[in-house]
Amino acid sequence: MSETSLRRIWLCADDYGMTPAVDAAIRDLIGRGRINATSVMVASQNFSQDQAVALAVAAAARAAIGLHVTLTAPFRPLSSSFAPLRDGAFLPLSAMAGRALVRSLTPALLDAEIAAQFSAFRAAFGRTPDFVDGHQHIHVFPQIRQAVLRAVRQNAPQAWLRQCGRPAAARKSLADPKGLILDALSAKLRRLAAQYGVRTNPAFAGTYAFGAHADYAKLFPRFLDALPDGGVVMCHPGKVDAELRRLDPVTDLREREYAYFLGENFPQLLAARGYALA
């Protein structure tokens, strides 16, 4: 297959900055050329300037670095007056999404918090992010998506925003309930992004149930089905430590994803299906 006929995609590791063990795995995969993007949780208490420098060195010209807008528990806001909170932290995803769906969030407080995360990214990396997405996909929900679009337009107009709608062919499947929800929310996000003049990726893949017995090696080939040039596949590779177990329910699955990307079946699959990393 010729180089020009390859479809180039973004394979993006979410959650850089969550814990040092997750960060080490992501940098390793970038260094090996197995992933080509990661989004950074500047609101994580474990994110530091040292972690930013290590990522910048690993990424160099090999990977894009994005901002992982974080507005859900157990993480805490960077702005001083954000609300609502629970014990000083953001609300859990279900509660935060619920507030967004009934439009009960305060736009000015969203603007201030997201601006603070953009500022923290710039302070850490000395530049604006290449792209923007959201932890637990919170950026696709009402009110929040408008605030993120305002922030991208003001702080990083060259960046693209991750929309989470699957390729049209994949939307016919009812096997992925999370994907169906993201399809619906992302349709509105894409329309708003066009109005704001913010670029988005043409399609998205990578969601699954995160069940204890999930077989990532069997799941991943499905993510490539009908994925167009410029599409994004989300992933969560990492190593597990006590801090990760304290912060996030997705633990052992991160090591399975990490092992899959380290193996030789992964690059062979990309080549066989006519894909390359962007």
Secondary structure in CASP SS format (residue, H / E / C, confidence):
PFRMAT SS
TARGET T0000
AUTHOR 0000-0000-0000
METHOD secondary structure of the structure
MODEL  1
M C 1.00
S C 1.00
E H 1.00
T H 1.00
S H 1.00
L C 1.00
R E 1.00
R E 1.00
I E 1.00
W E 1.00
L E 1.00
C E 1.00
A E 1.00
D E 1.00
D E 1.00
Y E 1.00
G C 1.00
M C 1.00
T C 1.00
P H 1.00
A H 1.00
V H 1.00
D H 1.00
A H 1.00
A H 1.00
I H 1.00
R H 1.00
D H 1.00
L H 1.00
I H 1.00
G H 1.00
R C 1.00
G C 1.00
R C 1.00
I C 1.00
N C 1.00
A E 1.00
T E 1.00
S E 1.00
V E 1.00
M C 1.00
V C 1.00
A C 1.00
S C 1.00
Q C 1.00
N C 1.00
F C 1.00
S C 1.00
Q H 1.00
D H 1.00
Q H 1.00
A H 1.00
V H 1.00
A H 1.00
L H 1.00
A H 1.00
V H 1.00
A H 1.00
A H 1.00
A C 1.00
A C 1.00
R C 1.00
A C 1.00
A E 1.00
I E 1.00
G E 1.00
L E 1.00
H E 1.00
V E 1.00
T C 1.00
L C 1.00
T C 1.00
A C 1.00
P C 1.00
F C 1.00
R C 1.00
P C 1.00
L C 1.00
S C 1.00
S C 1.00
S C 1.00
F C 1.00
A C 1.00
P C 1.00
L C 1.00
R E 1.00
D C 1.00
G C 1.00
A E 1.00
F C 1.00
L C 1.00
P C 1.00
L H 1.00
S H 1.00
A H 1.00
M H 1.00
A H 1.00
G H 1.00
R H 1.00
A H 1.00
L H 1.00
V C 1.00
R C 1.00
S C 1.00
L C 1.00
T C 1.00
P H 1.00
A H 1.00
L H 1.00
L H 1.00
D H 1.00
A H 1.00
E H 1.00
I H 1.00
A H 1.00
A H 1.00
Q H 1.00
F H 1.00
S H 1.00
A H 1.00
F H 1.00
R H 1.00
A H 1.00
A H 1.00
F H 1.00
G C 1.00
R C 1.00
T C 1.00
P C 1.00
D C 1.00
F E 1.00
V E 1.00
D E 1.00
G E 1.00
H H 1.00
Q H 1.00
H H 1.00
I H 1.00
H H 1.00
V H 1.00
F C 1.00
P C 1.00
Q C 1.00
I H 1.00
R H 1.00
Q H 1.00
A H 1.00
V H 1.00
L H 1.00
R H 1.00
A H 1.00
V H 1.00
R H 1.00
Q H 1.00
N H 1.00
A C 1.00
P C 1.00
Q C 1.00
A C 1.00
W E 1.00
L E 1.00
R C 1.00
Q C 1.00
C C 1.00
G C 1.00
R C 1.00
P C 1.00
A H 1.00
A H 1.00
A H 1.00
R H 1.00
K H 1.00
S C 1.00
L C 1.00
A C 1.00
D C 1.00
P H 1.00
K H 1.00
G H 1.00
L H 1.00
I H 1.00
L H 1.00
D H 1.00
A H 1.00
L H 1.00
S H 1.00
A H 1.00
K H 1.00
L H 1.00
R H 1.00
R H 1.00
L H 1.00
A H 1.00
A H 1.00
Q H 1.00
Y H 1.00
G C 1.00
V C 1.00
R E 1.00
T E 1.00
N C 1.00
P C 1.00
A C 1.00
F E 1.00
A E 1.00
G C 1.00
T C 1.00
Y C 1.00
A C 1.00
F C 1.00
G C 1.00
A C 1.00
H C 1.00
A C 1.00
D C 1.00
Y H 1.00
A H 1.00
K H 1.00
L H 1.00
F H 1.00
P H 1.00
R H 1.00
F H 1.00
L C 1.00
D C 1.00
A C 1.00
L C 1.00
P C 1.00
D C 1.00
G C 1.00
G C 1.00
V E 1.00
V E 1.00
M E 1.00
C E 1.00
H C 1.00
P C 1.00
G C 1.00
K C 1.00
V C 1.00
D C 1.00
A H 1.00
E H 1.00
L H 1.00
R H 1.00
R H 1.00
L H 1.00
D C 1.00
P C 1.00
V C 1.00
T C 1.00
D H 1.00
L H 1.00
R H 1.00
E H 1.00
R H 1.00
E H 1.00
Y H 1.00
A H 1.00
Y H 1.00
F H 1.00
L H 1.00
G C 1.00
E C 1.00
N H 1.00
F H 1.00
P H 1.00
Q H 1.00
L H 1.00
L H 1.00
A H 1.00
A H 1.00
R H 1.00
G C 1.00
Y E 1.00
A E 1.00
L E 1.00
A C 1.00
END
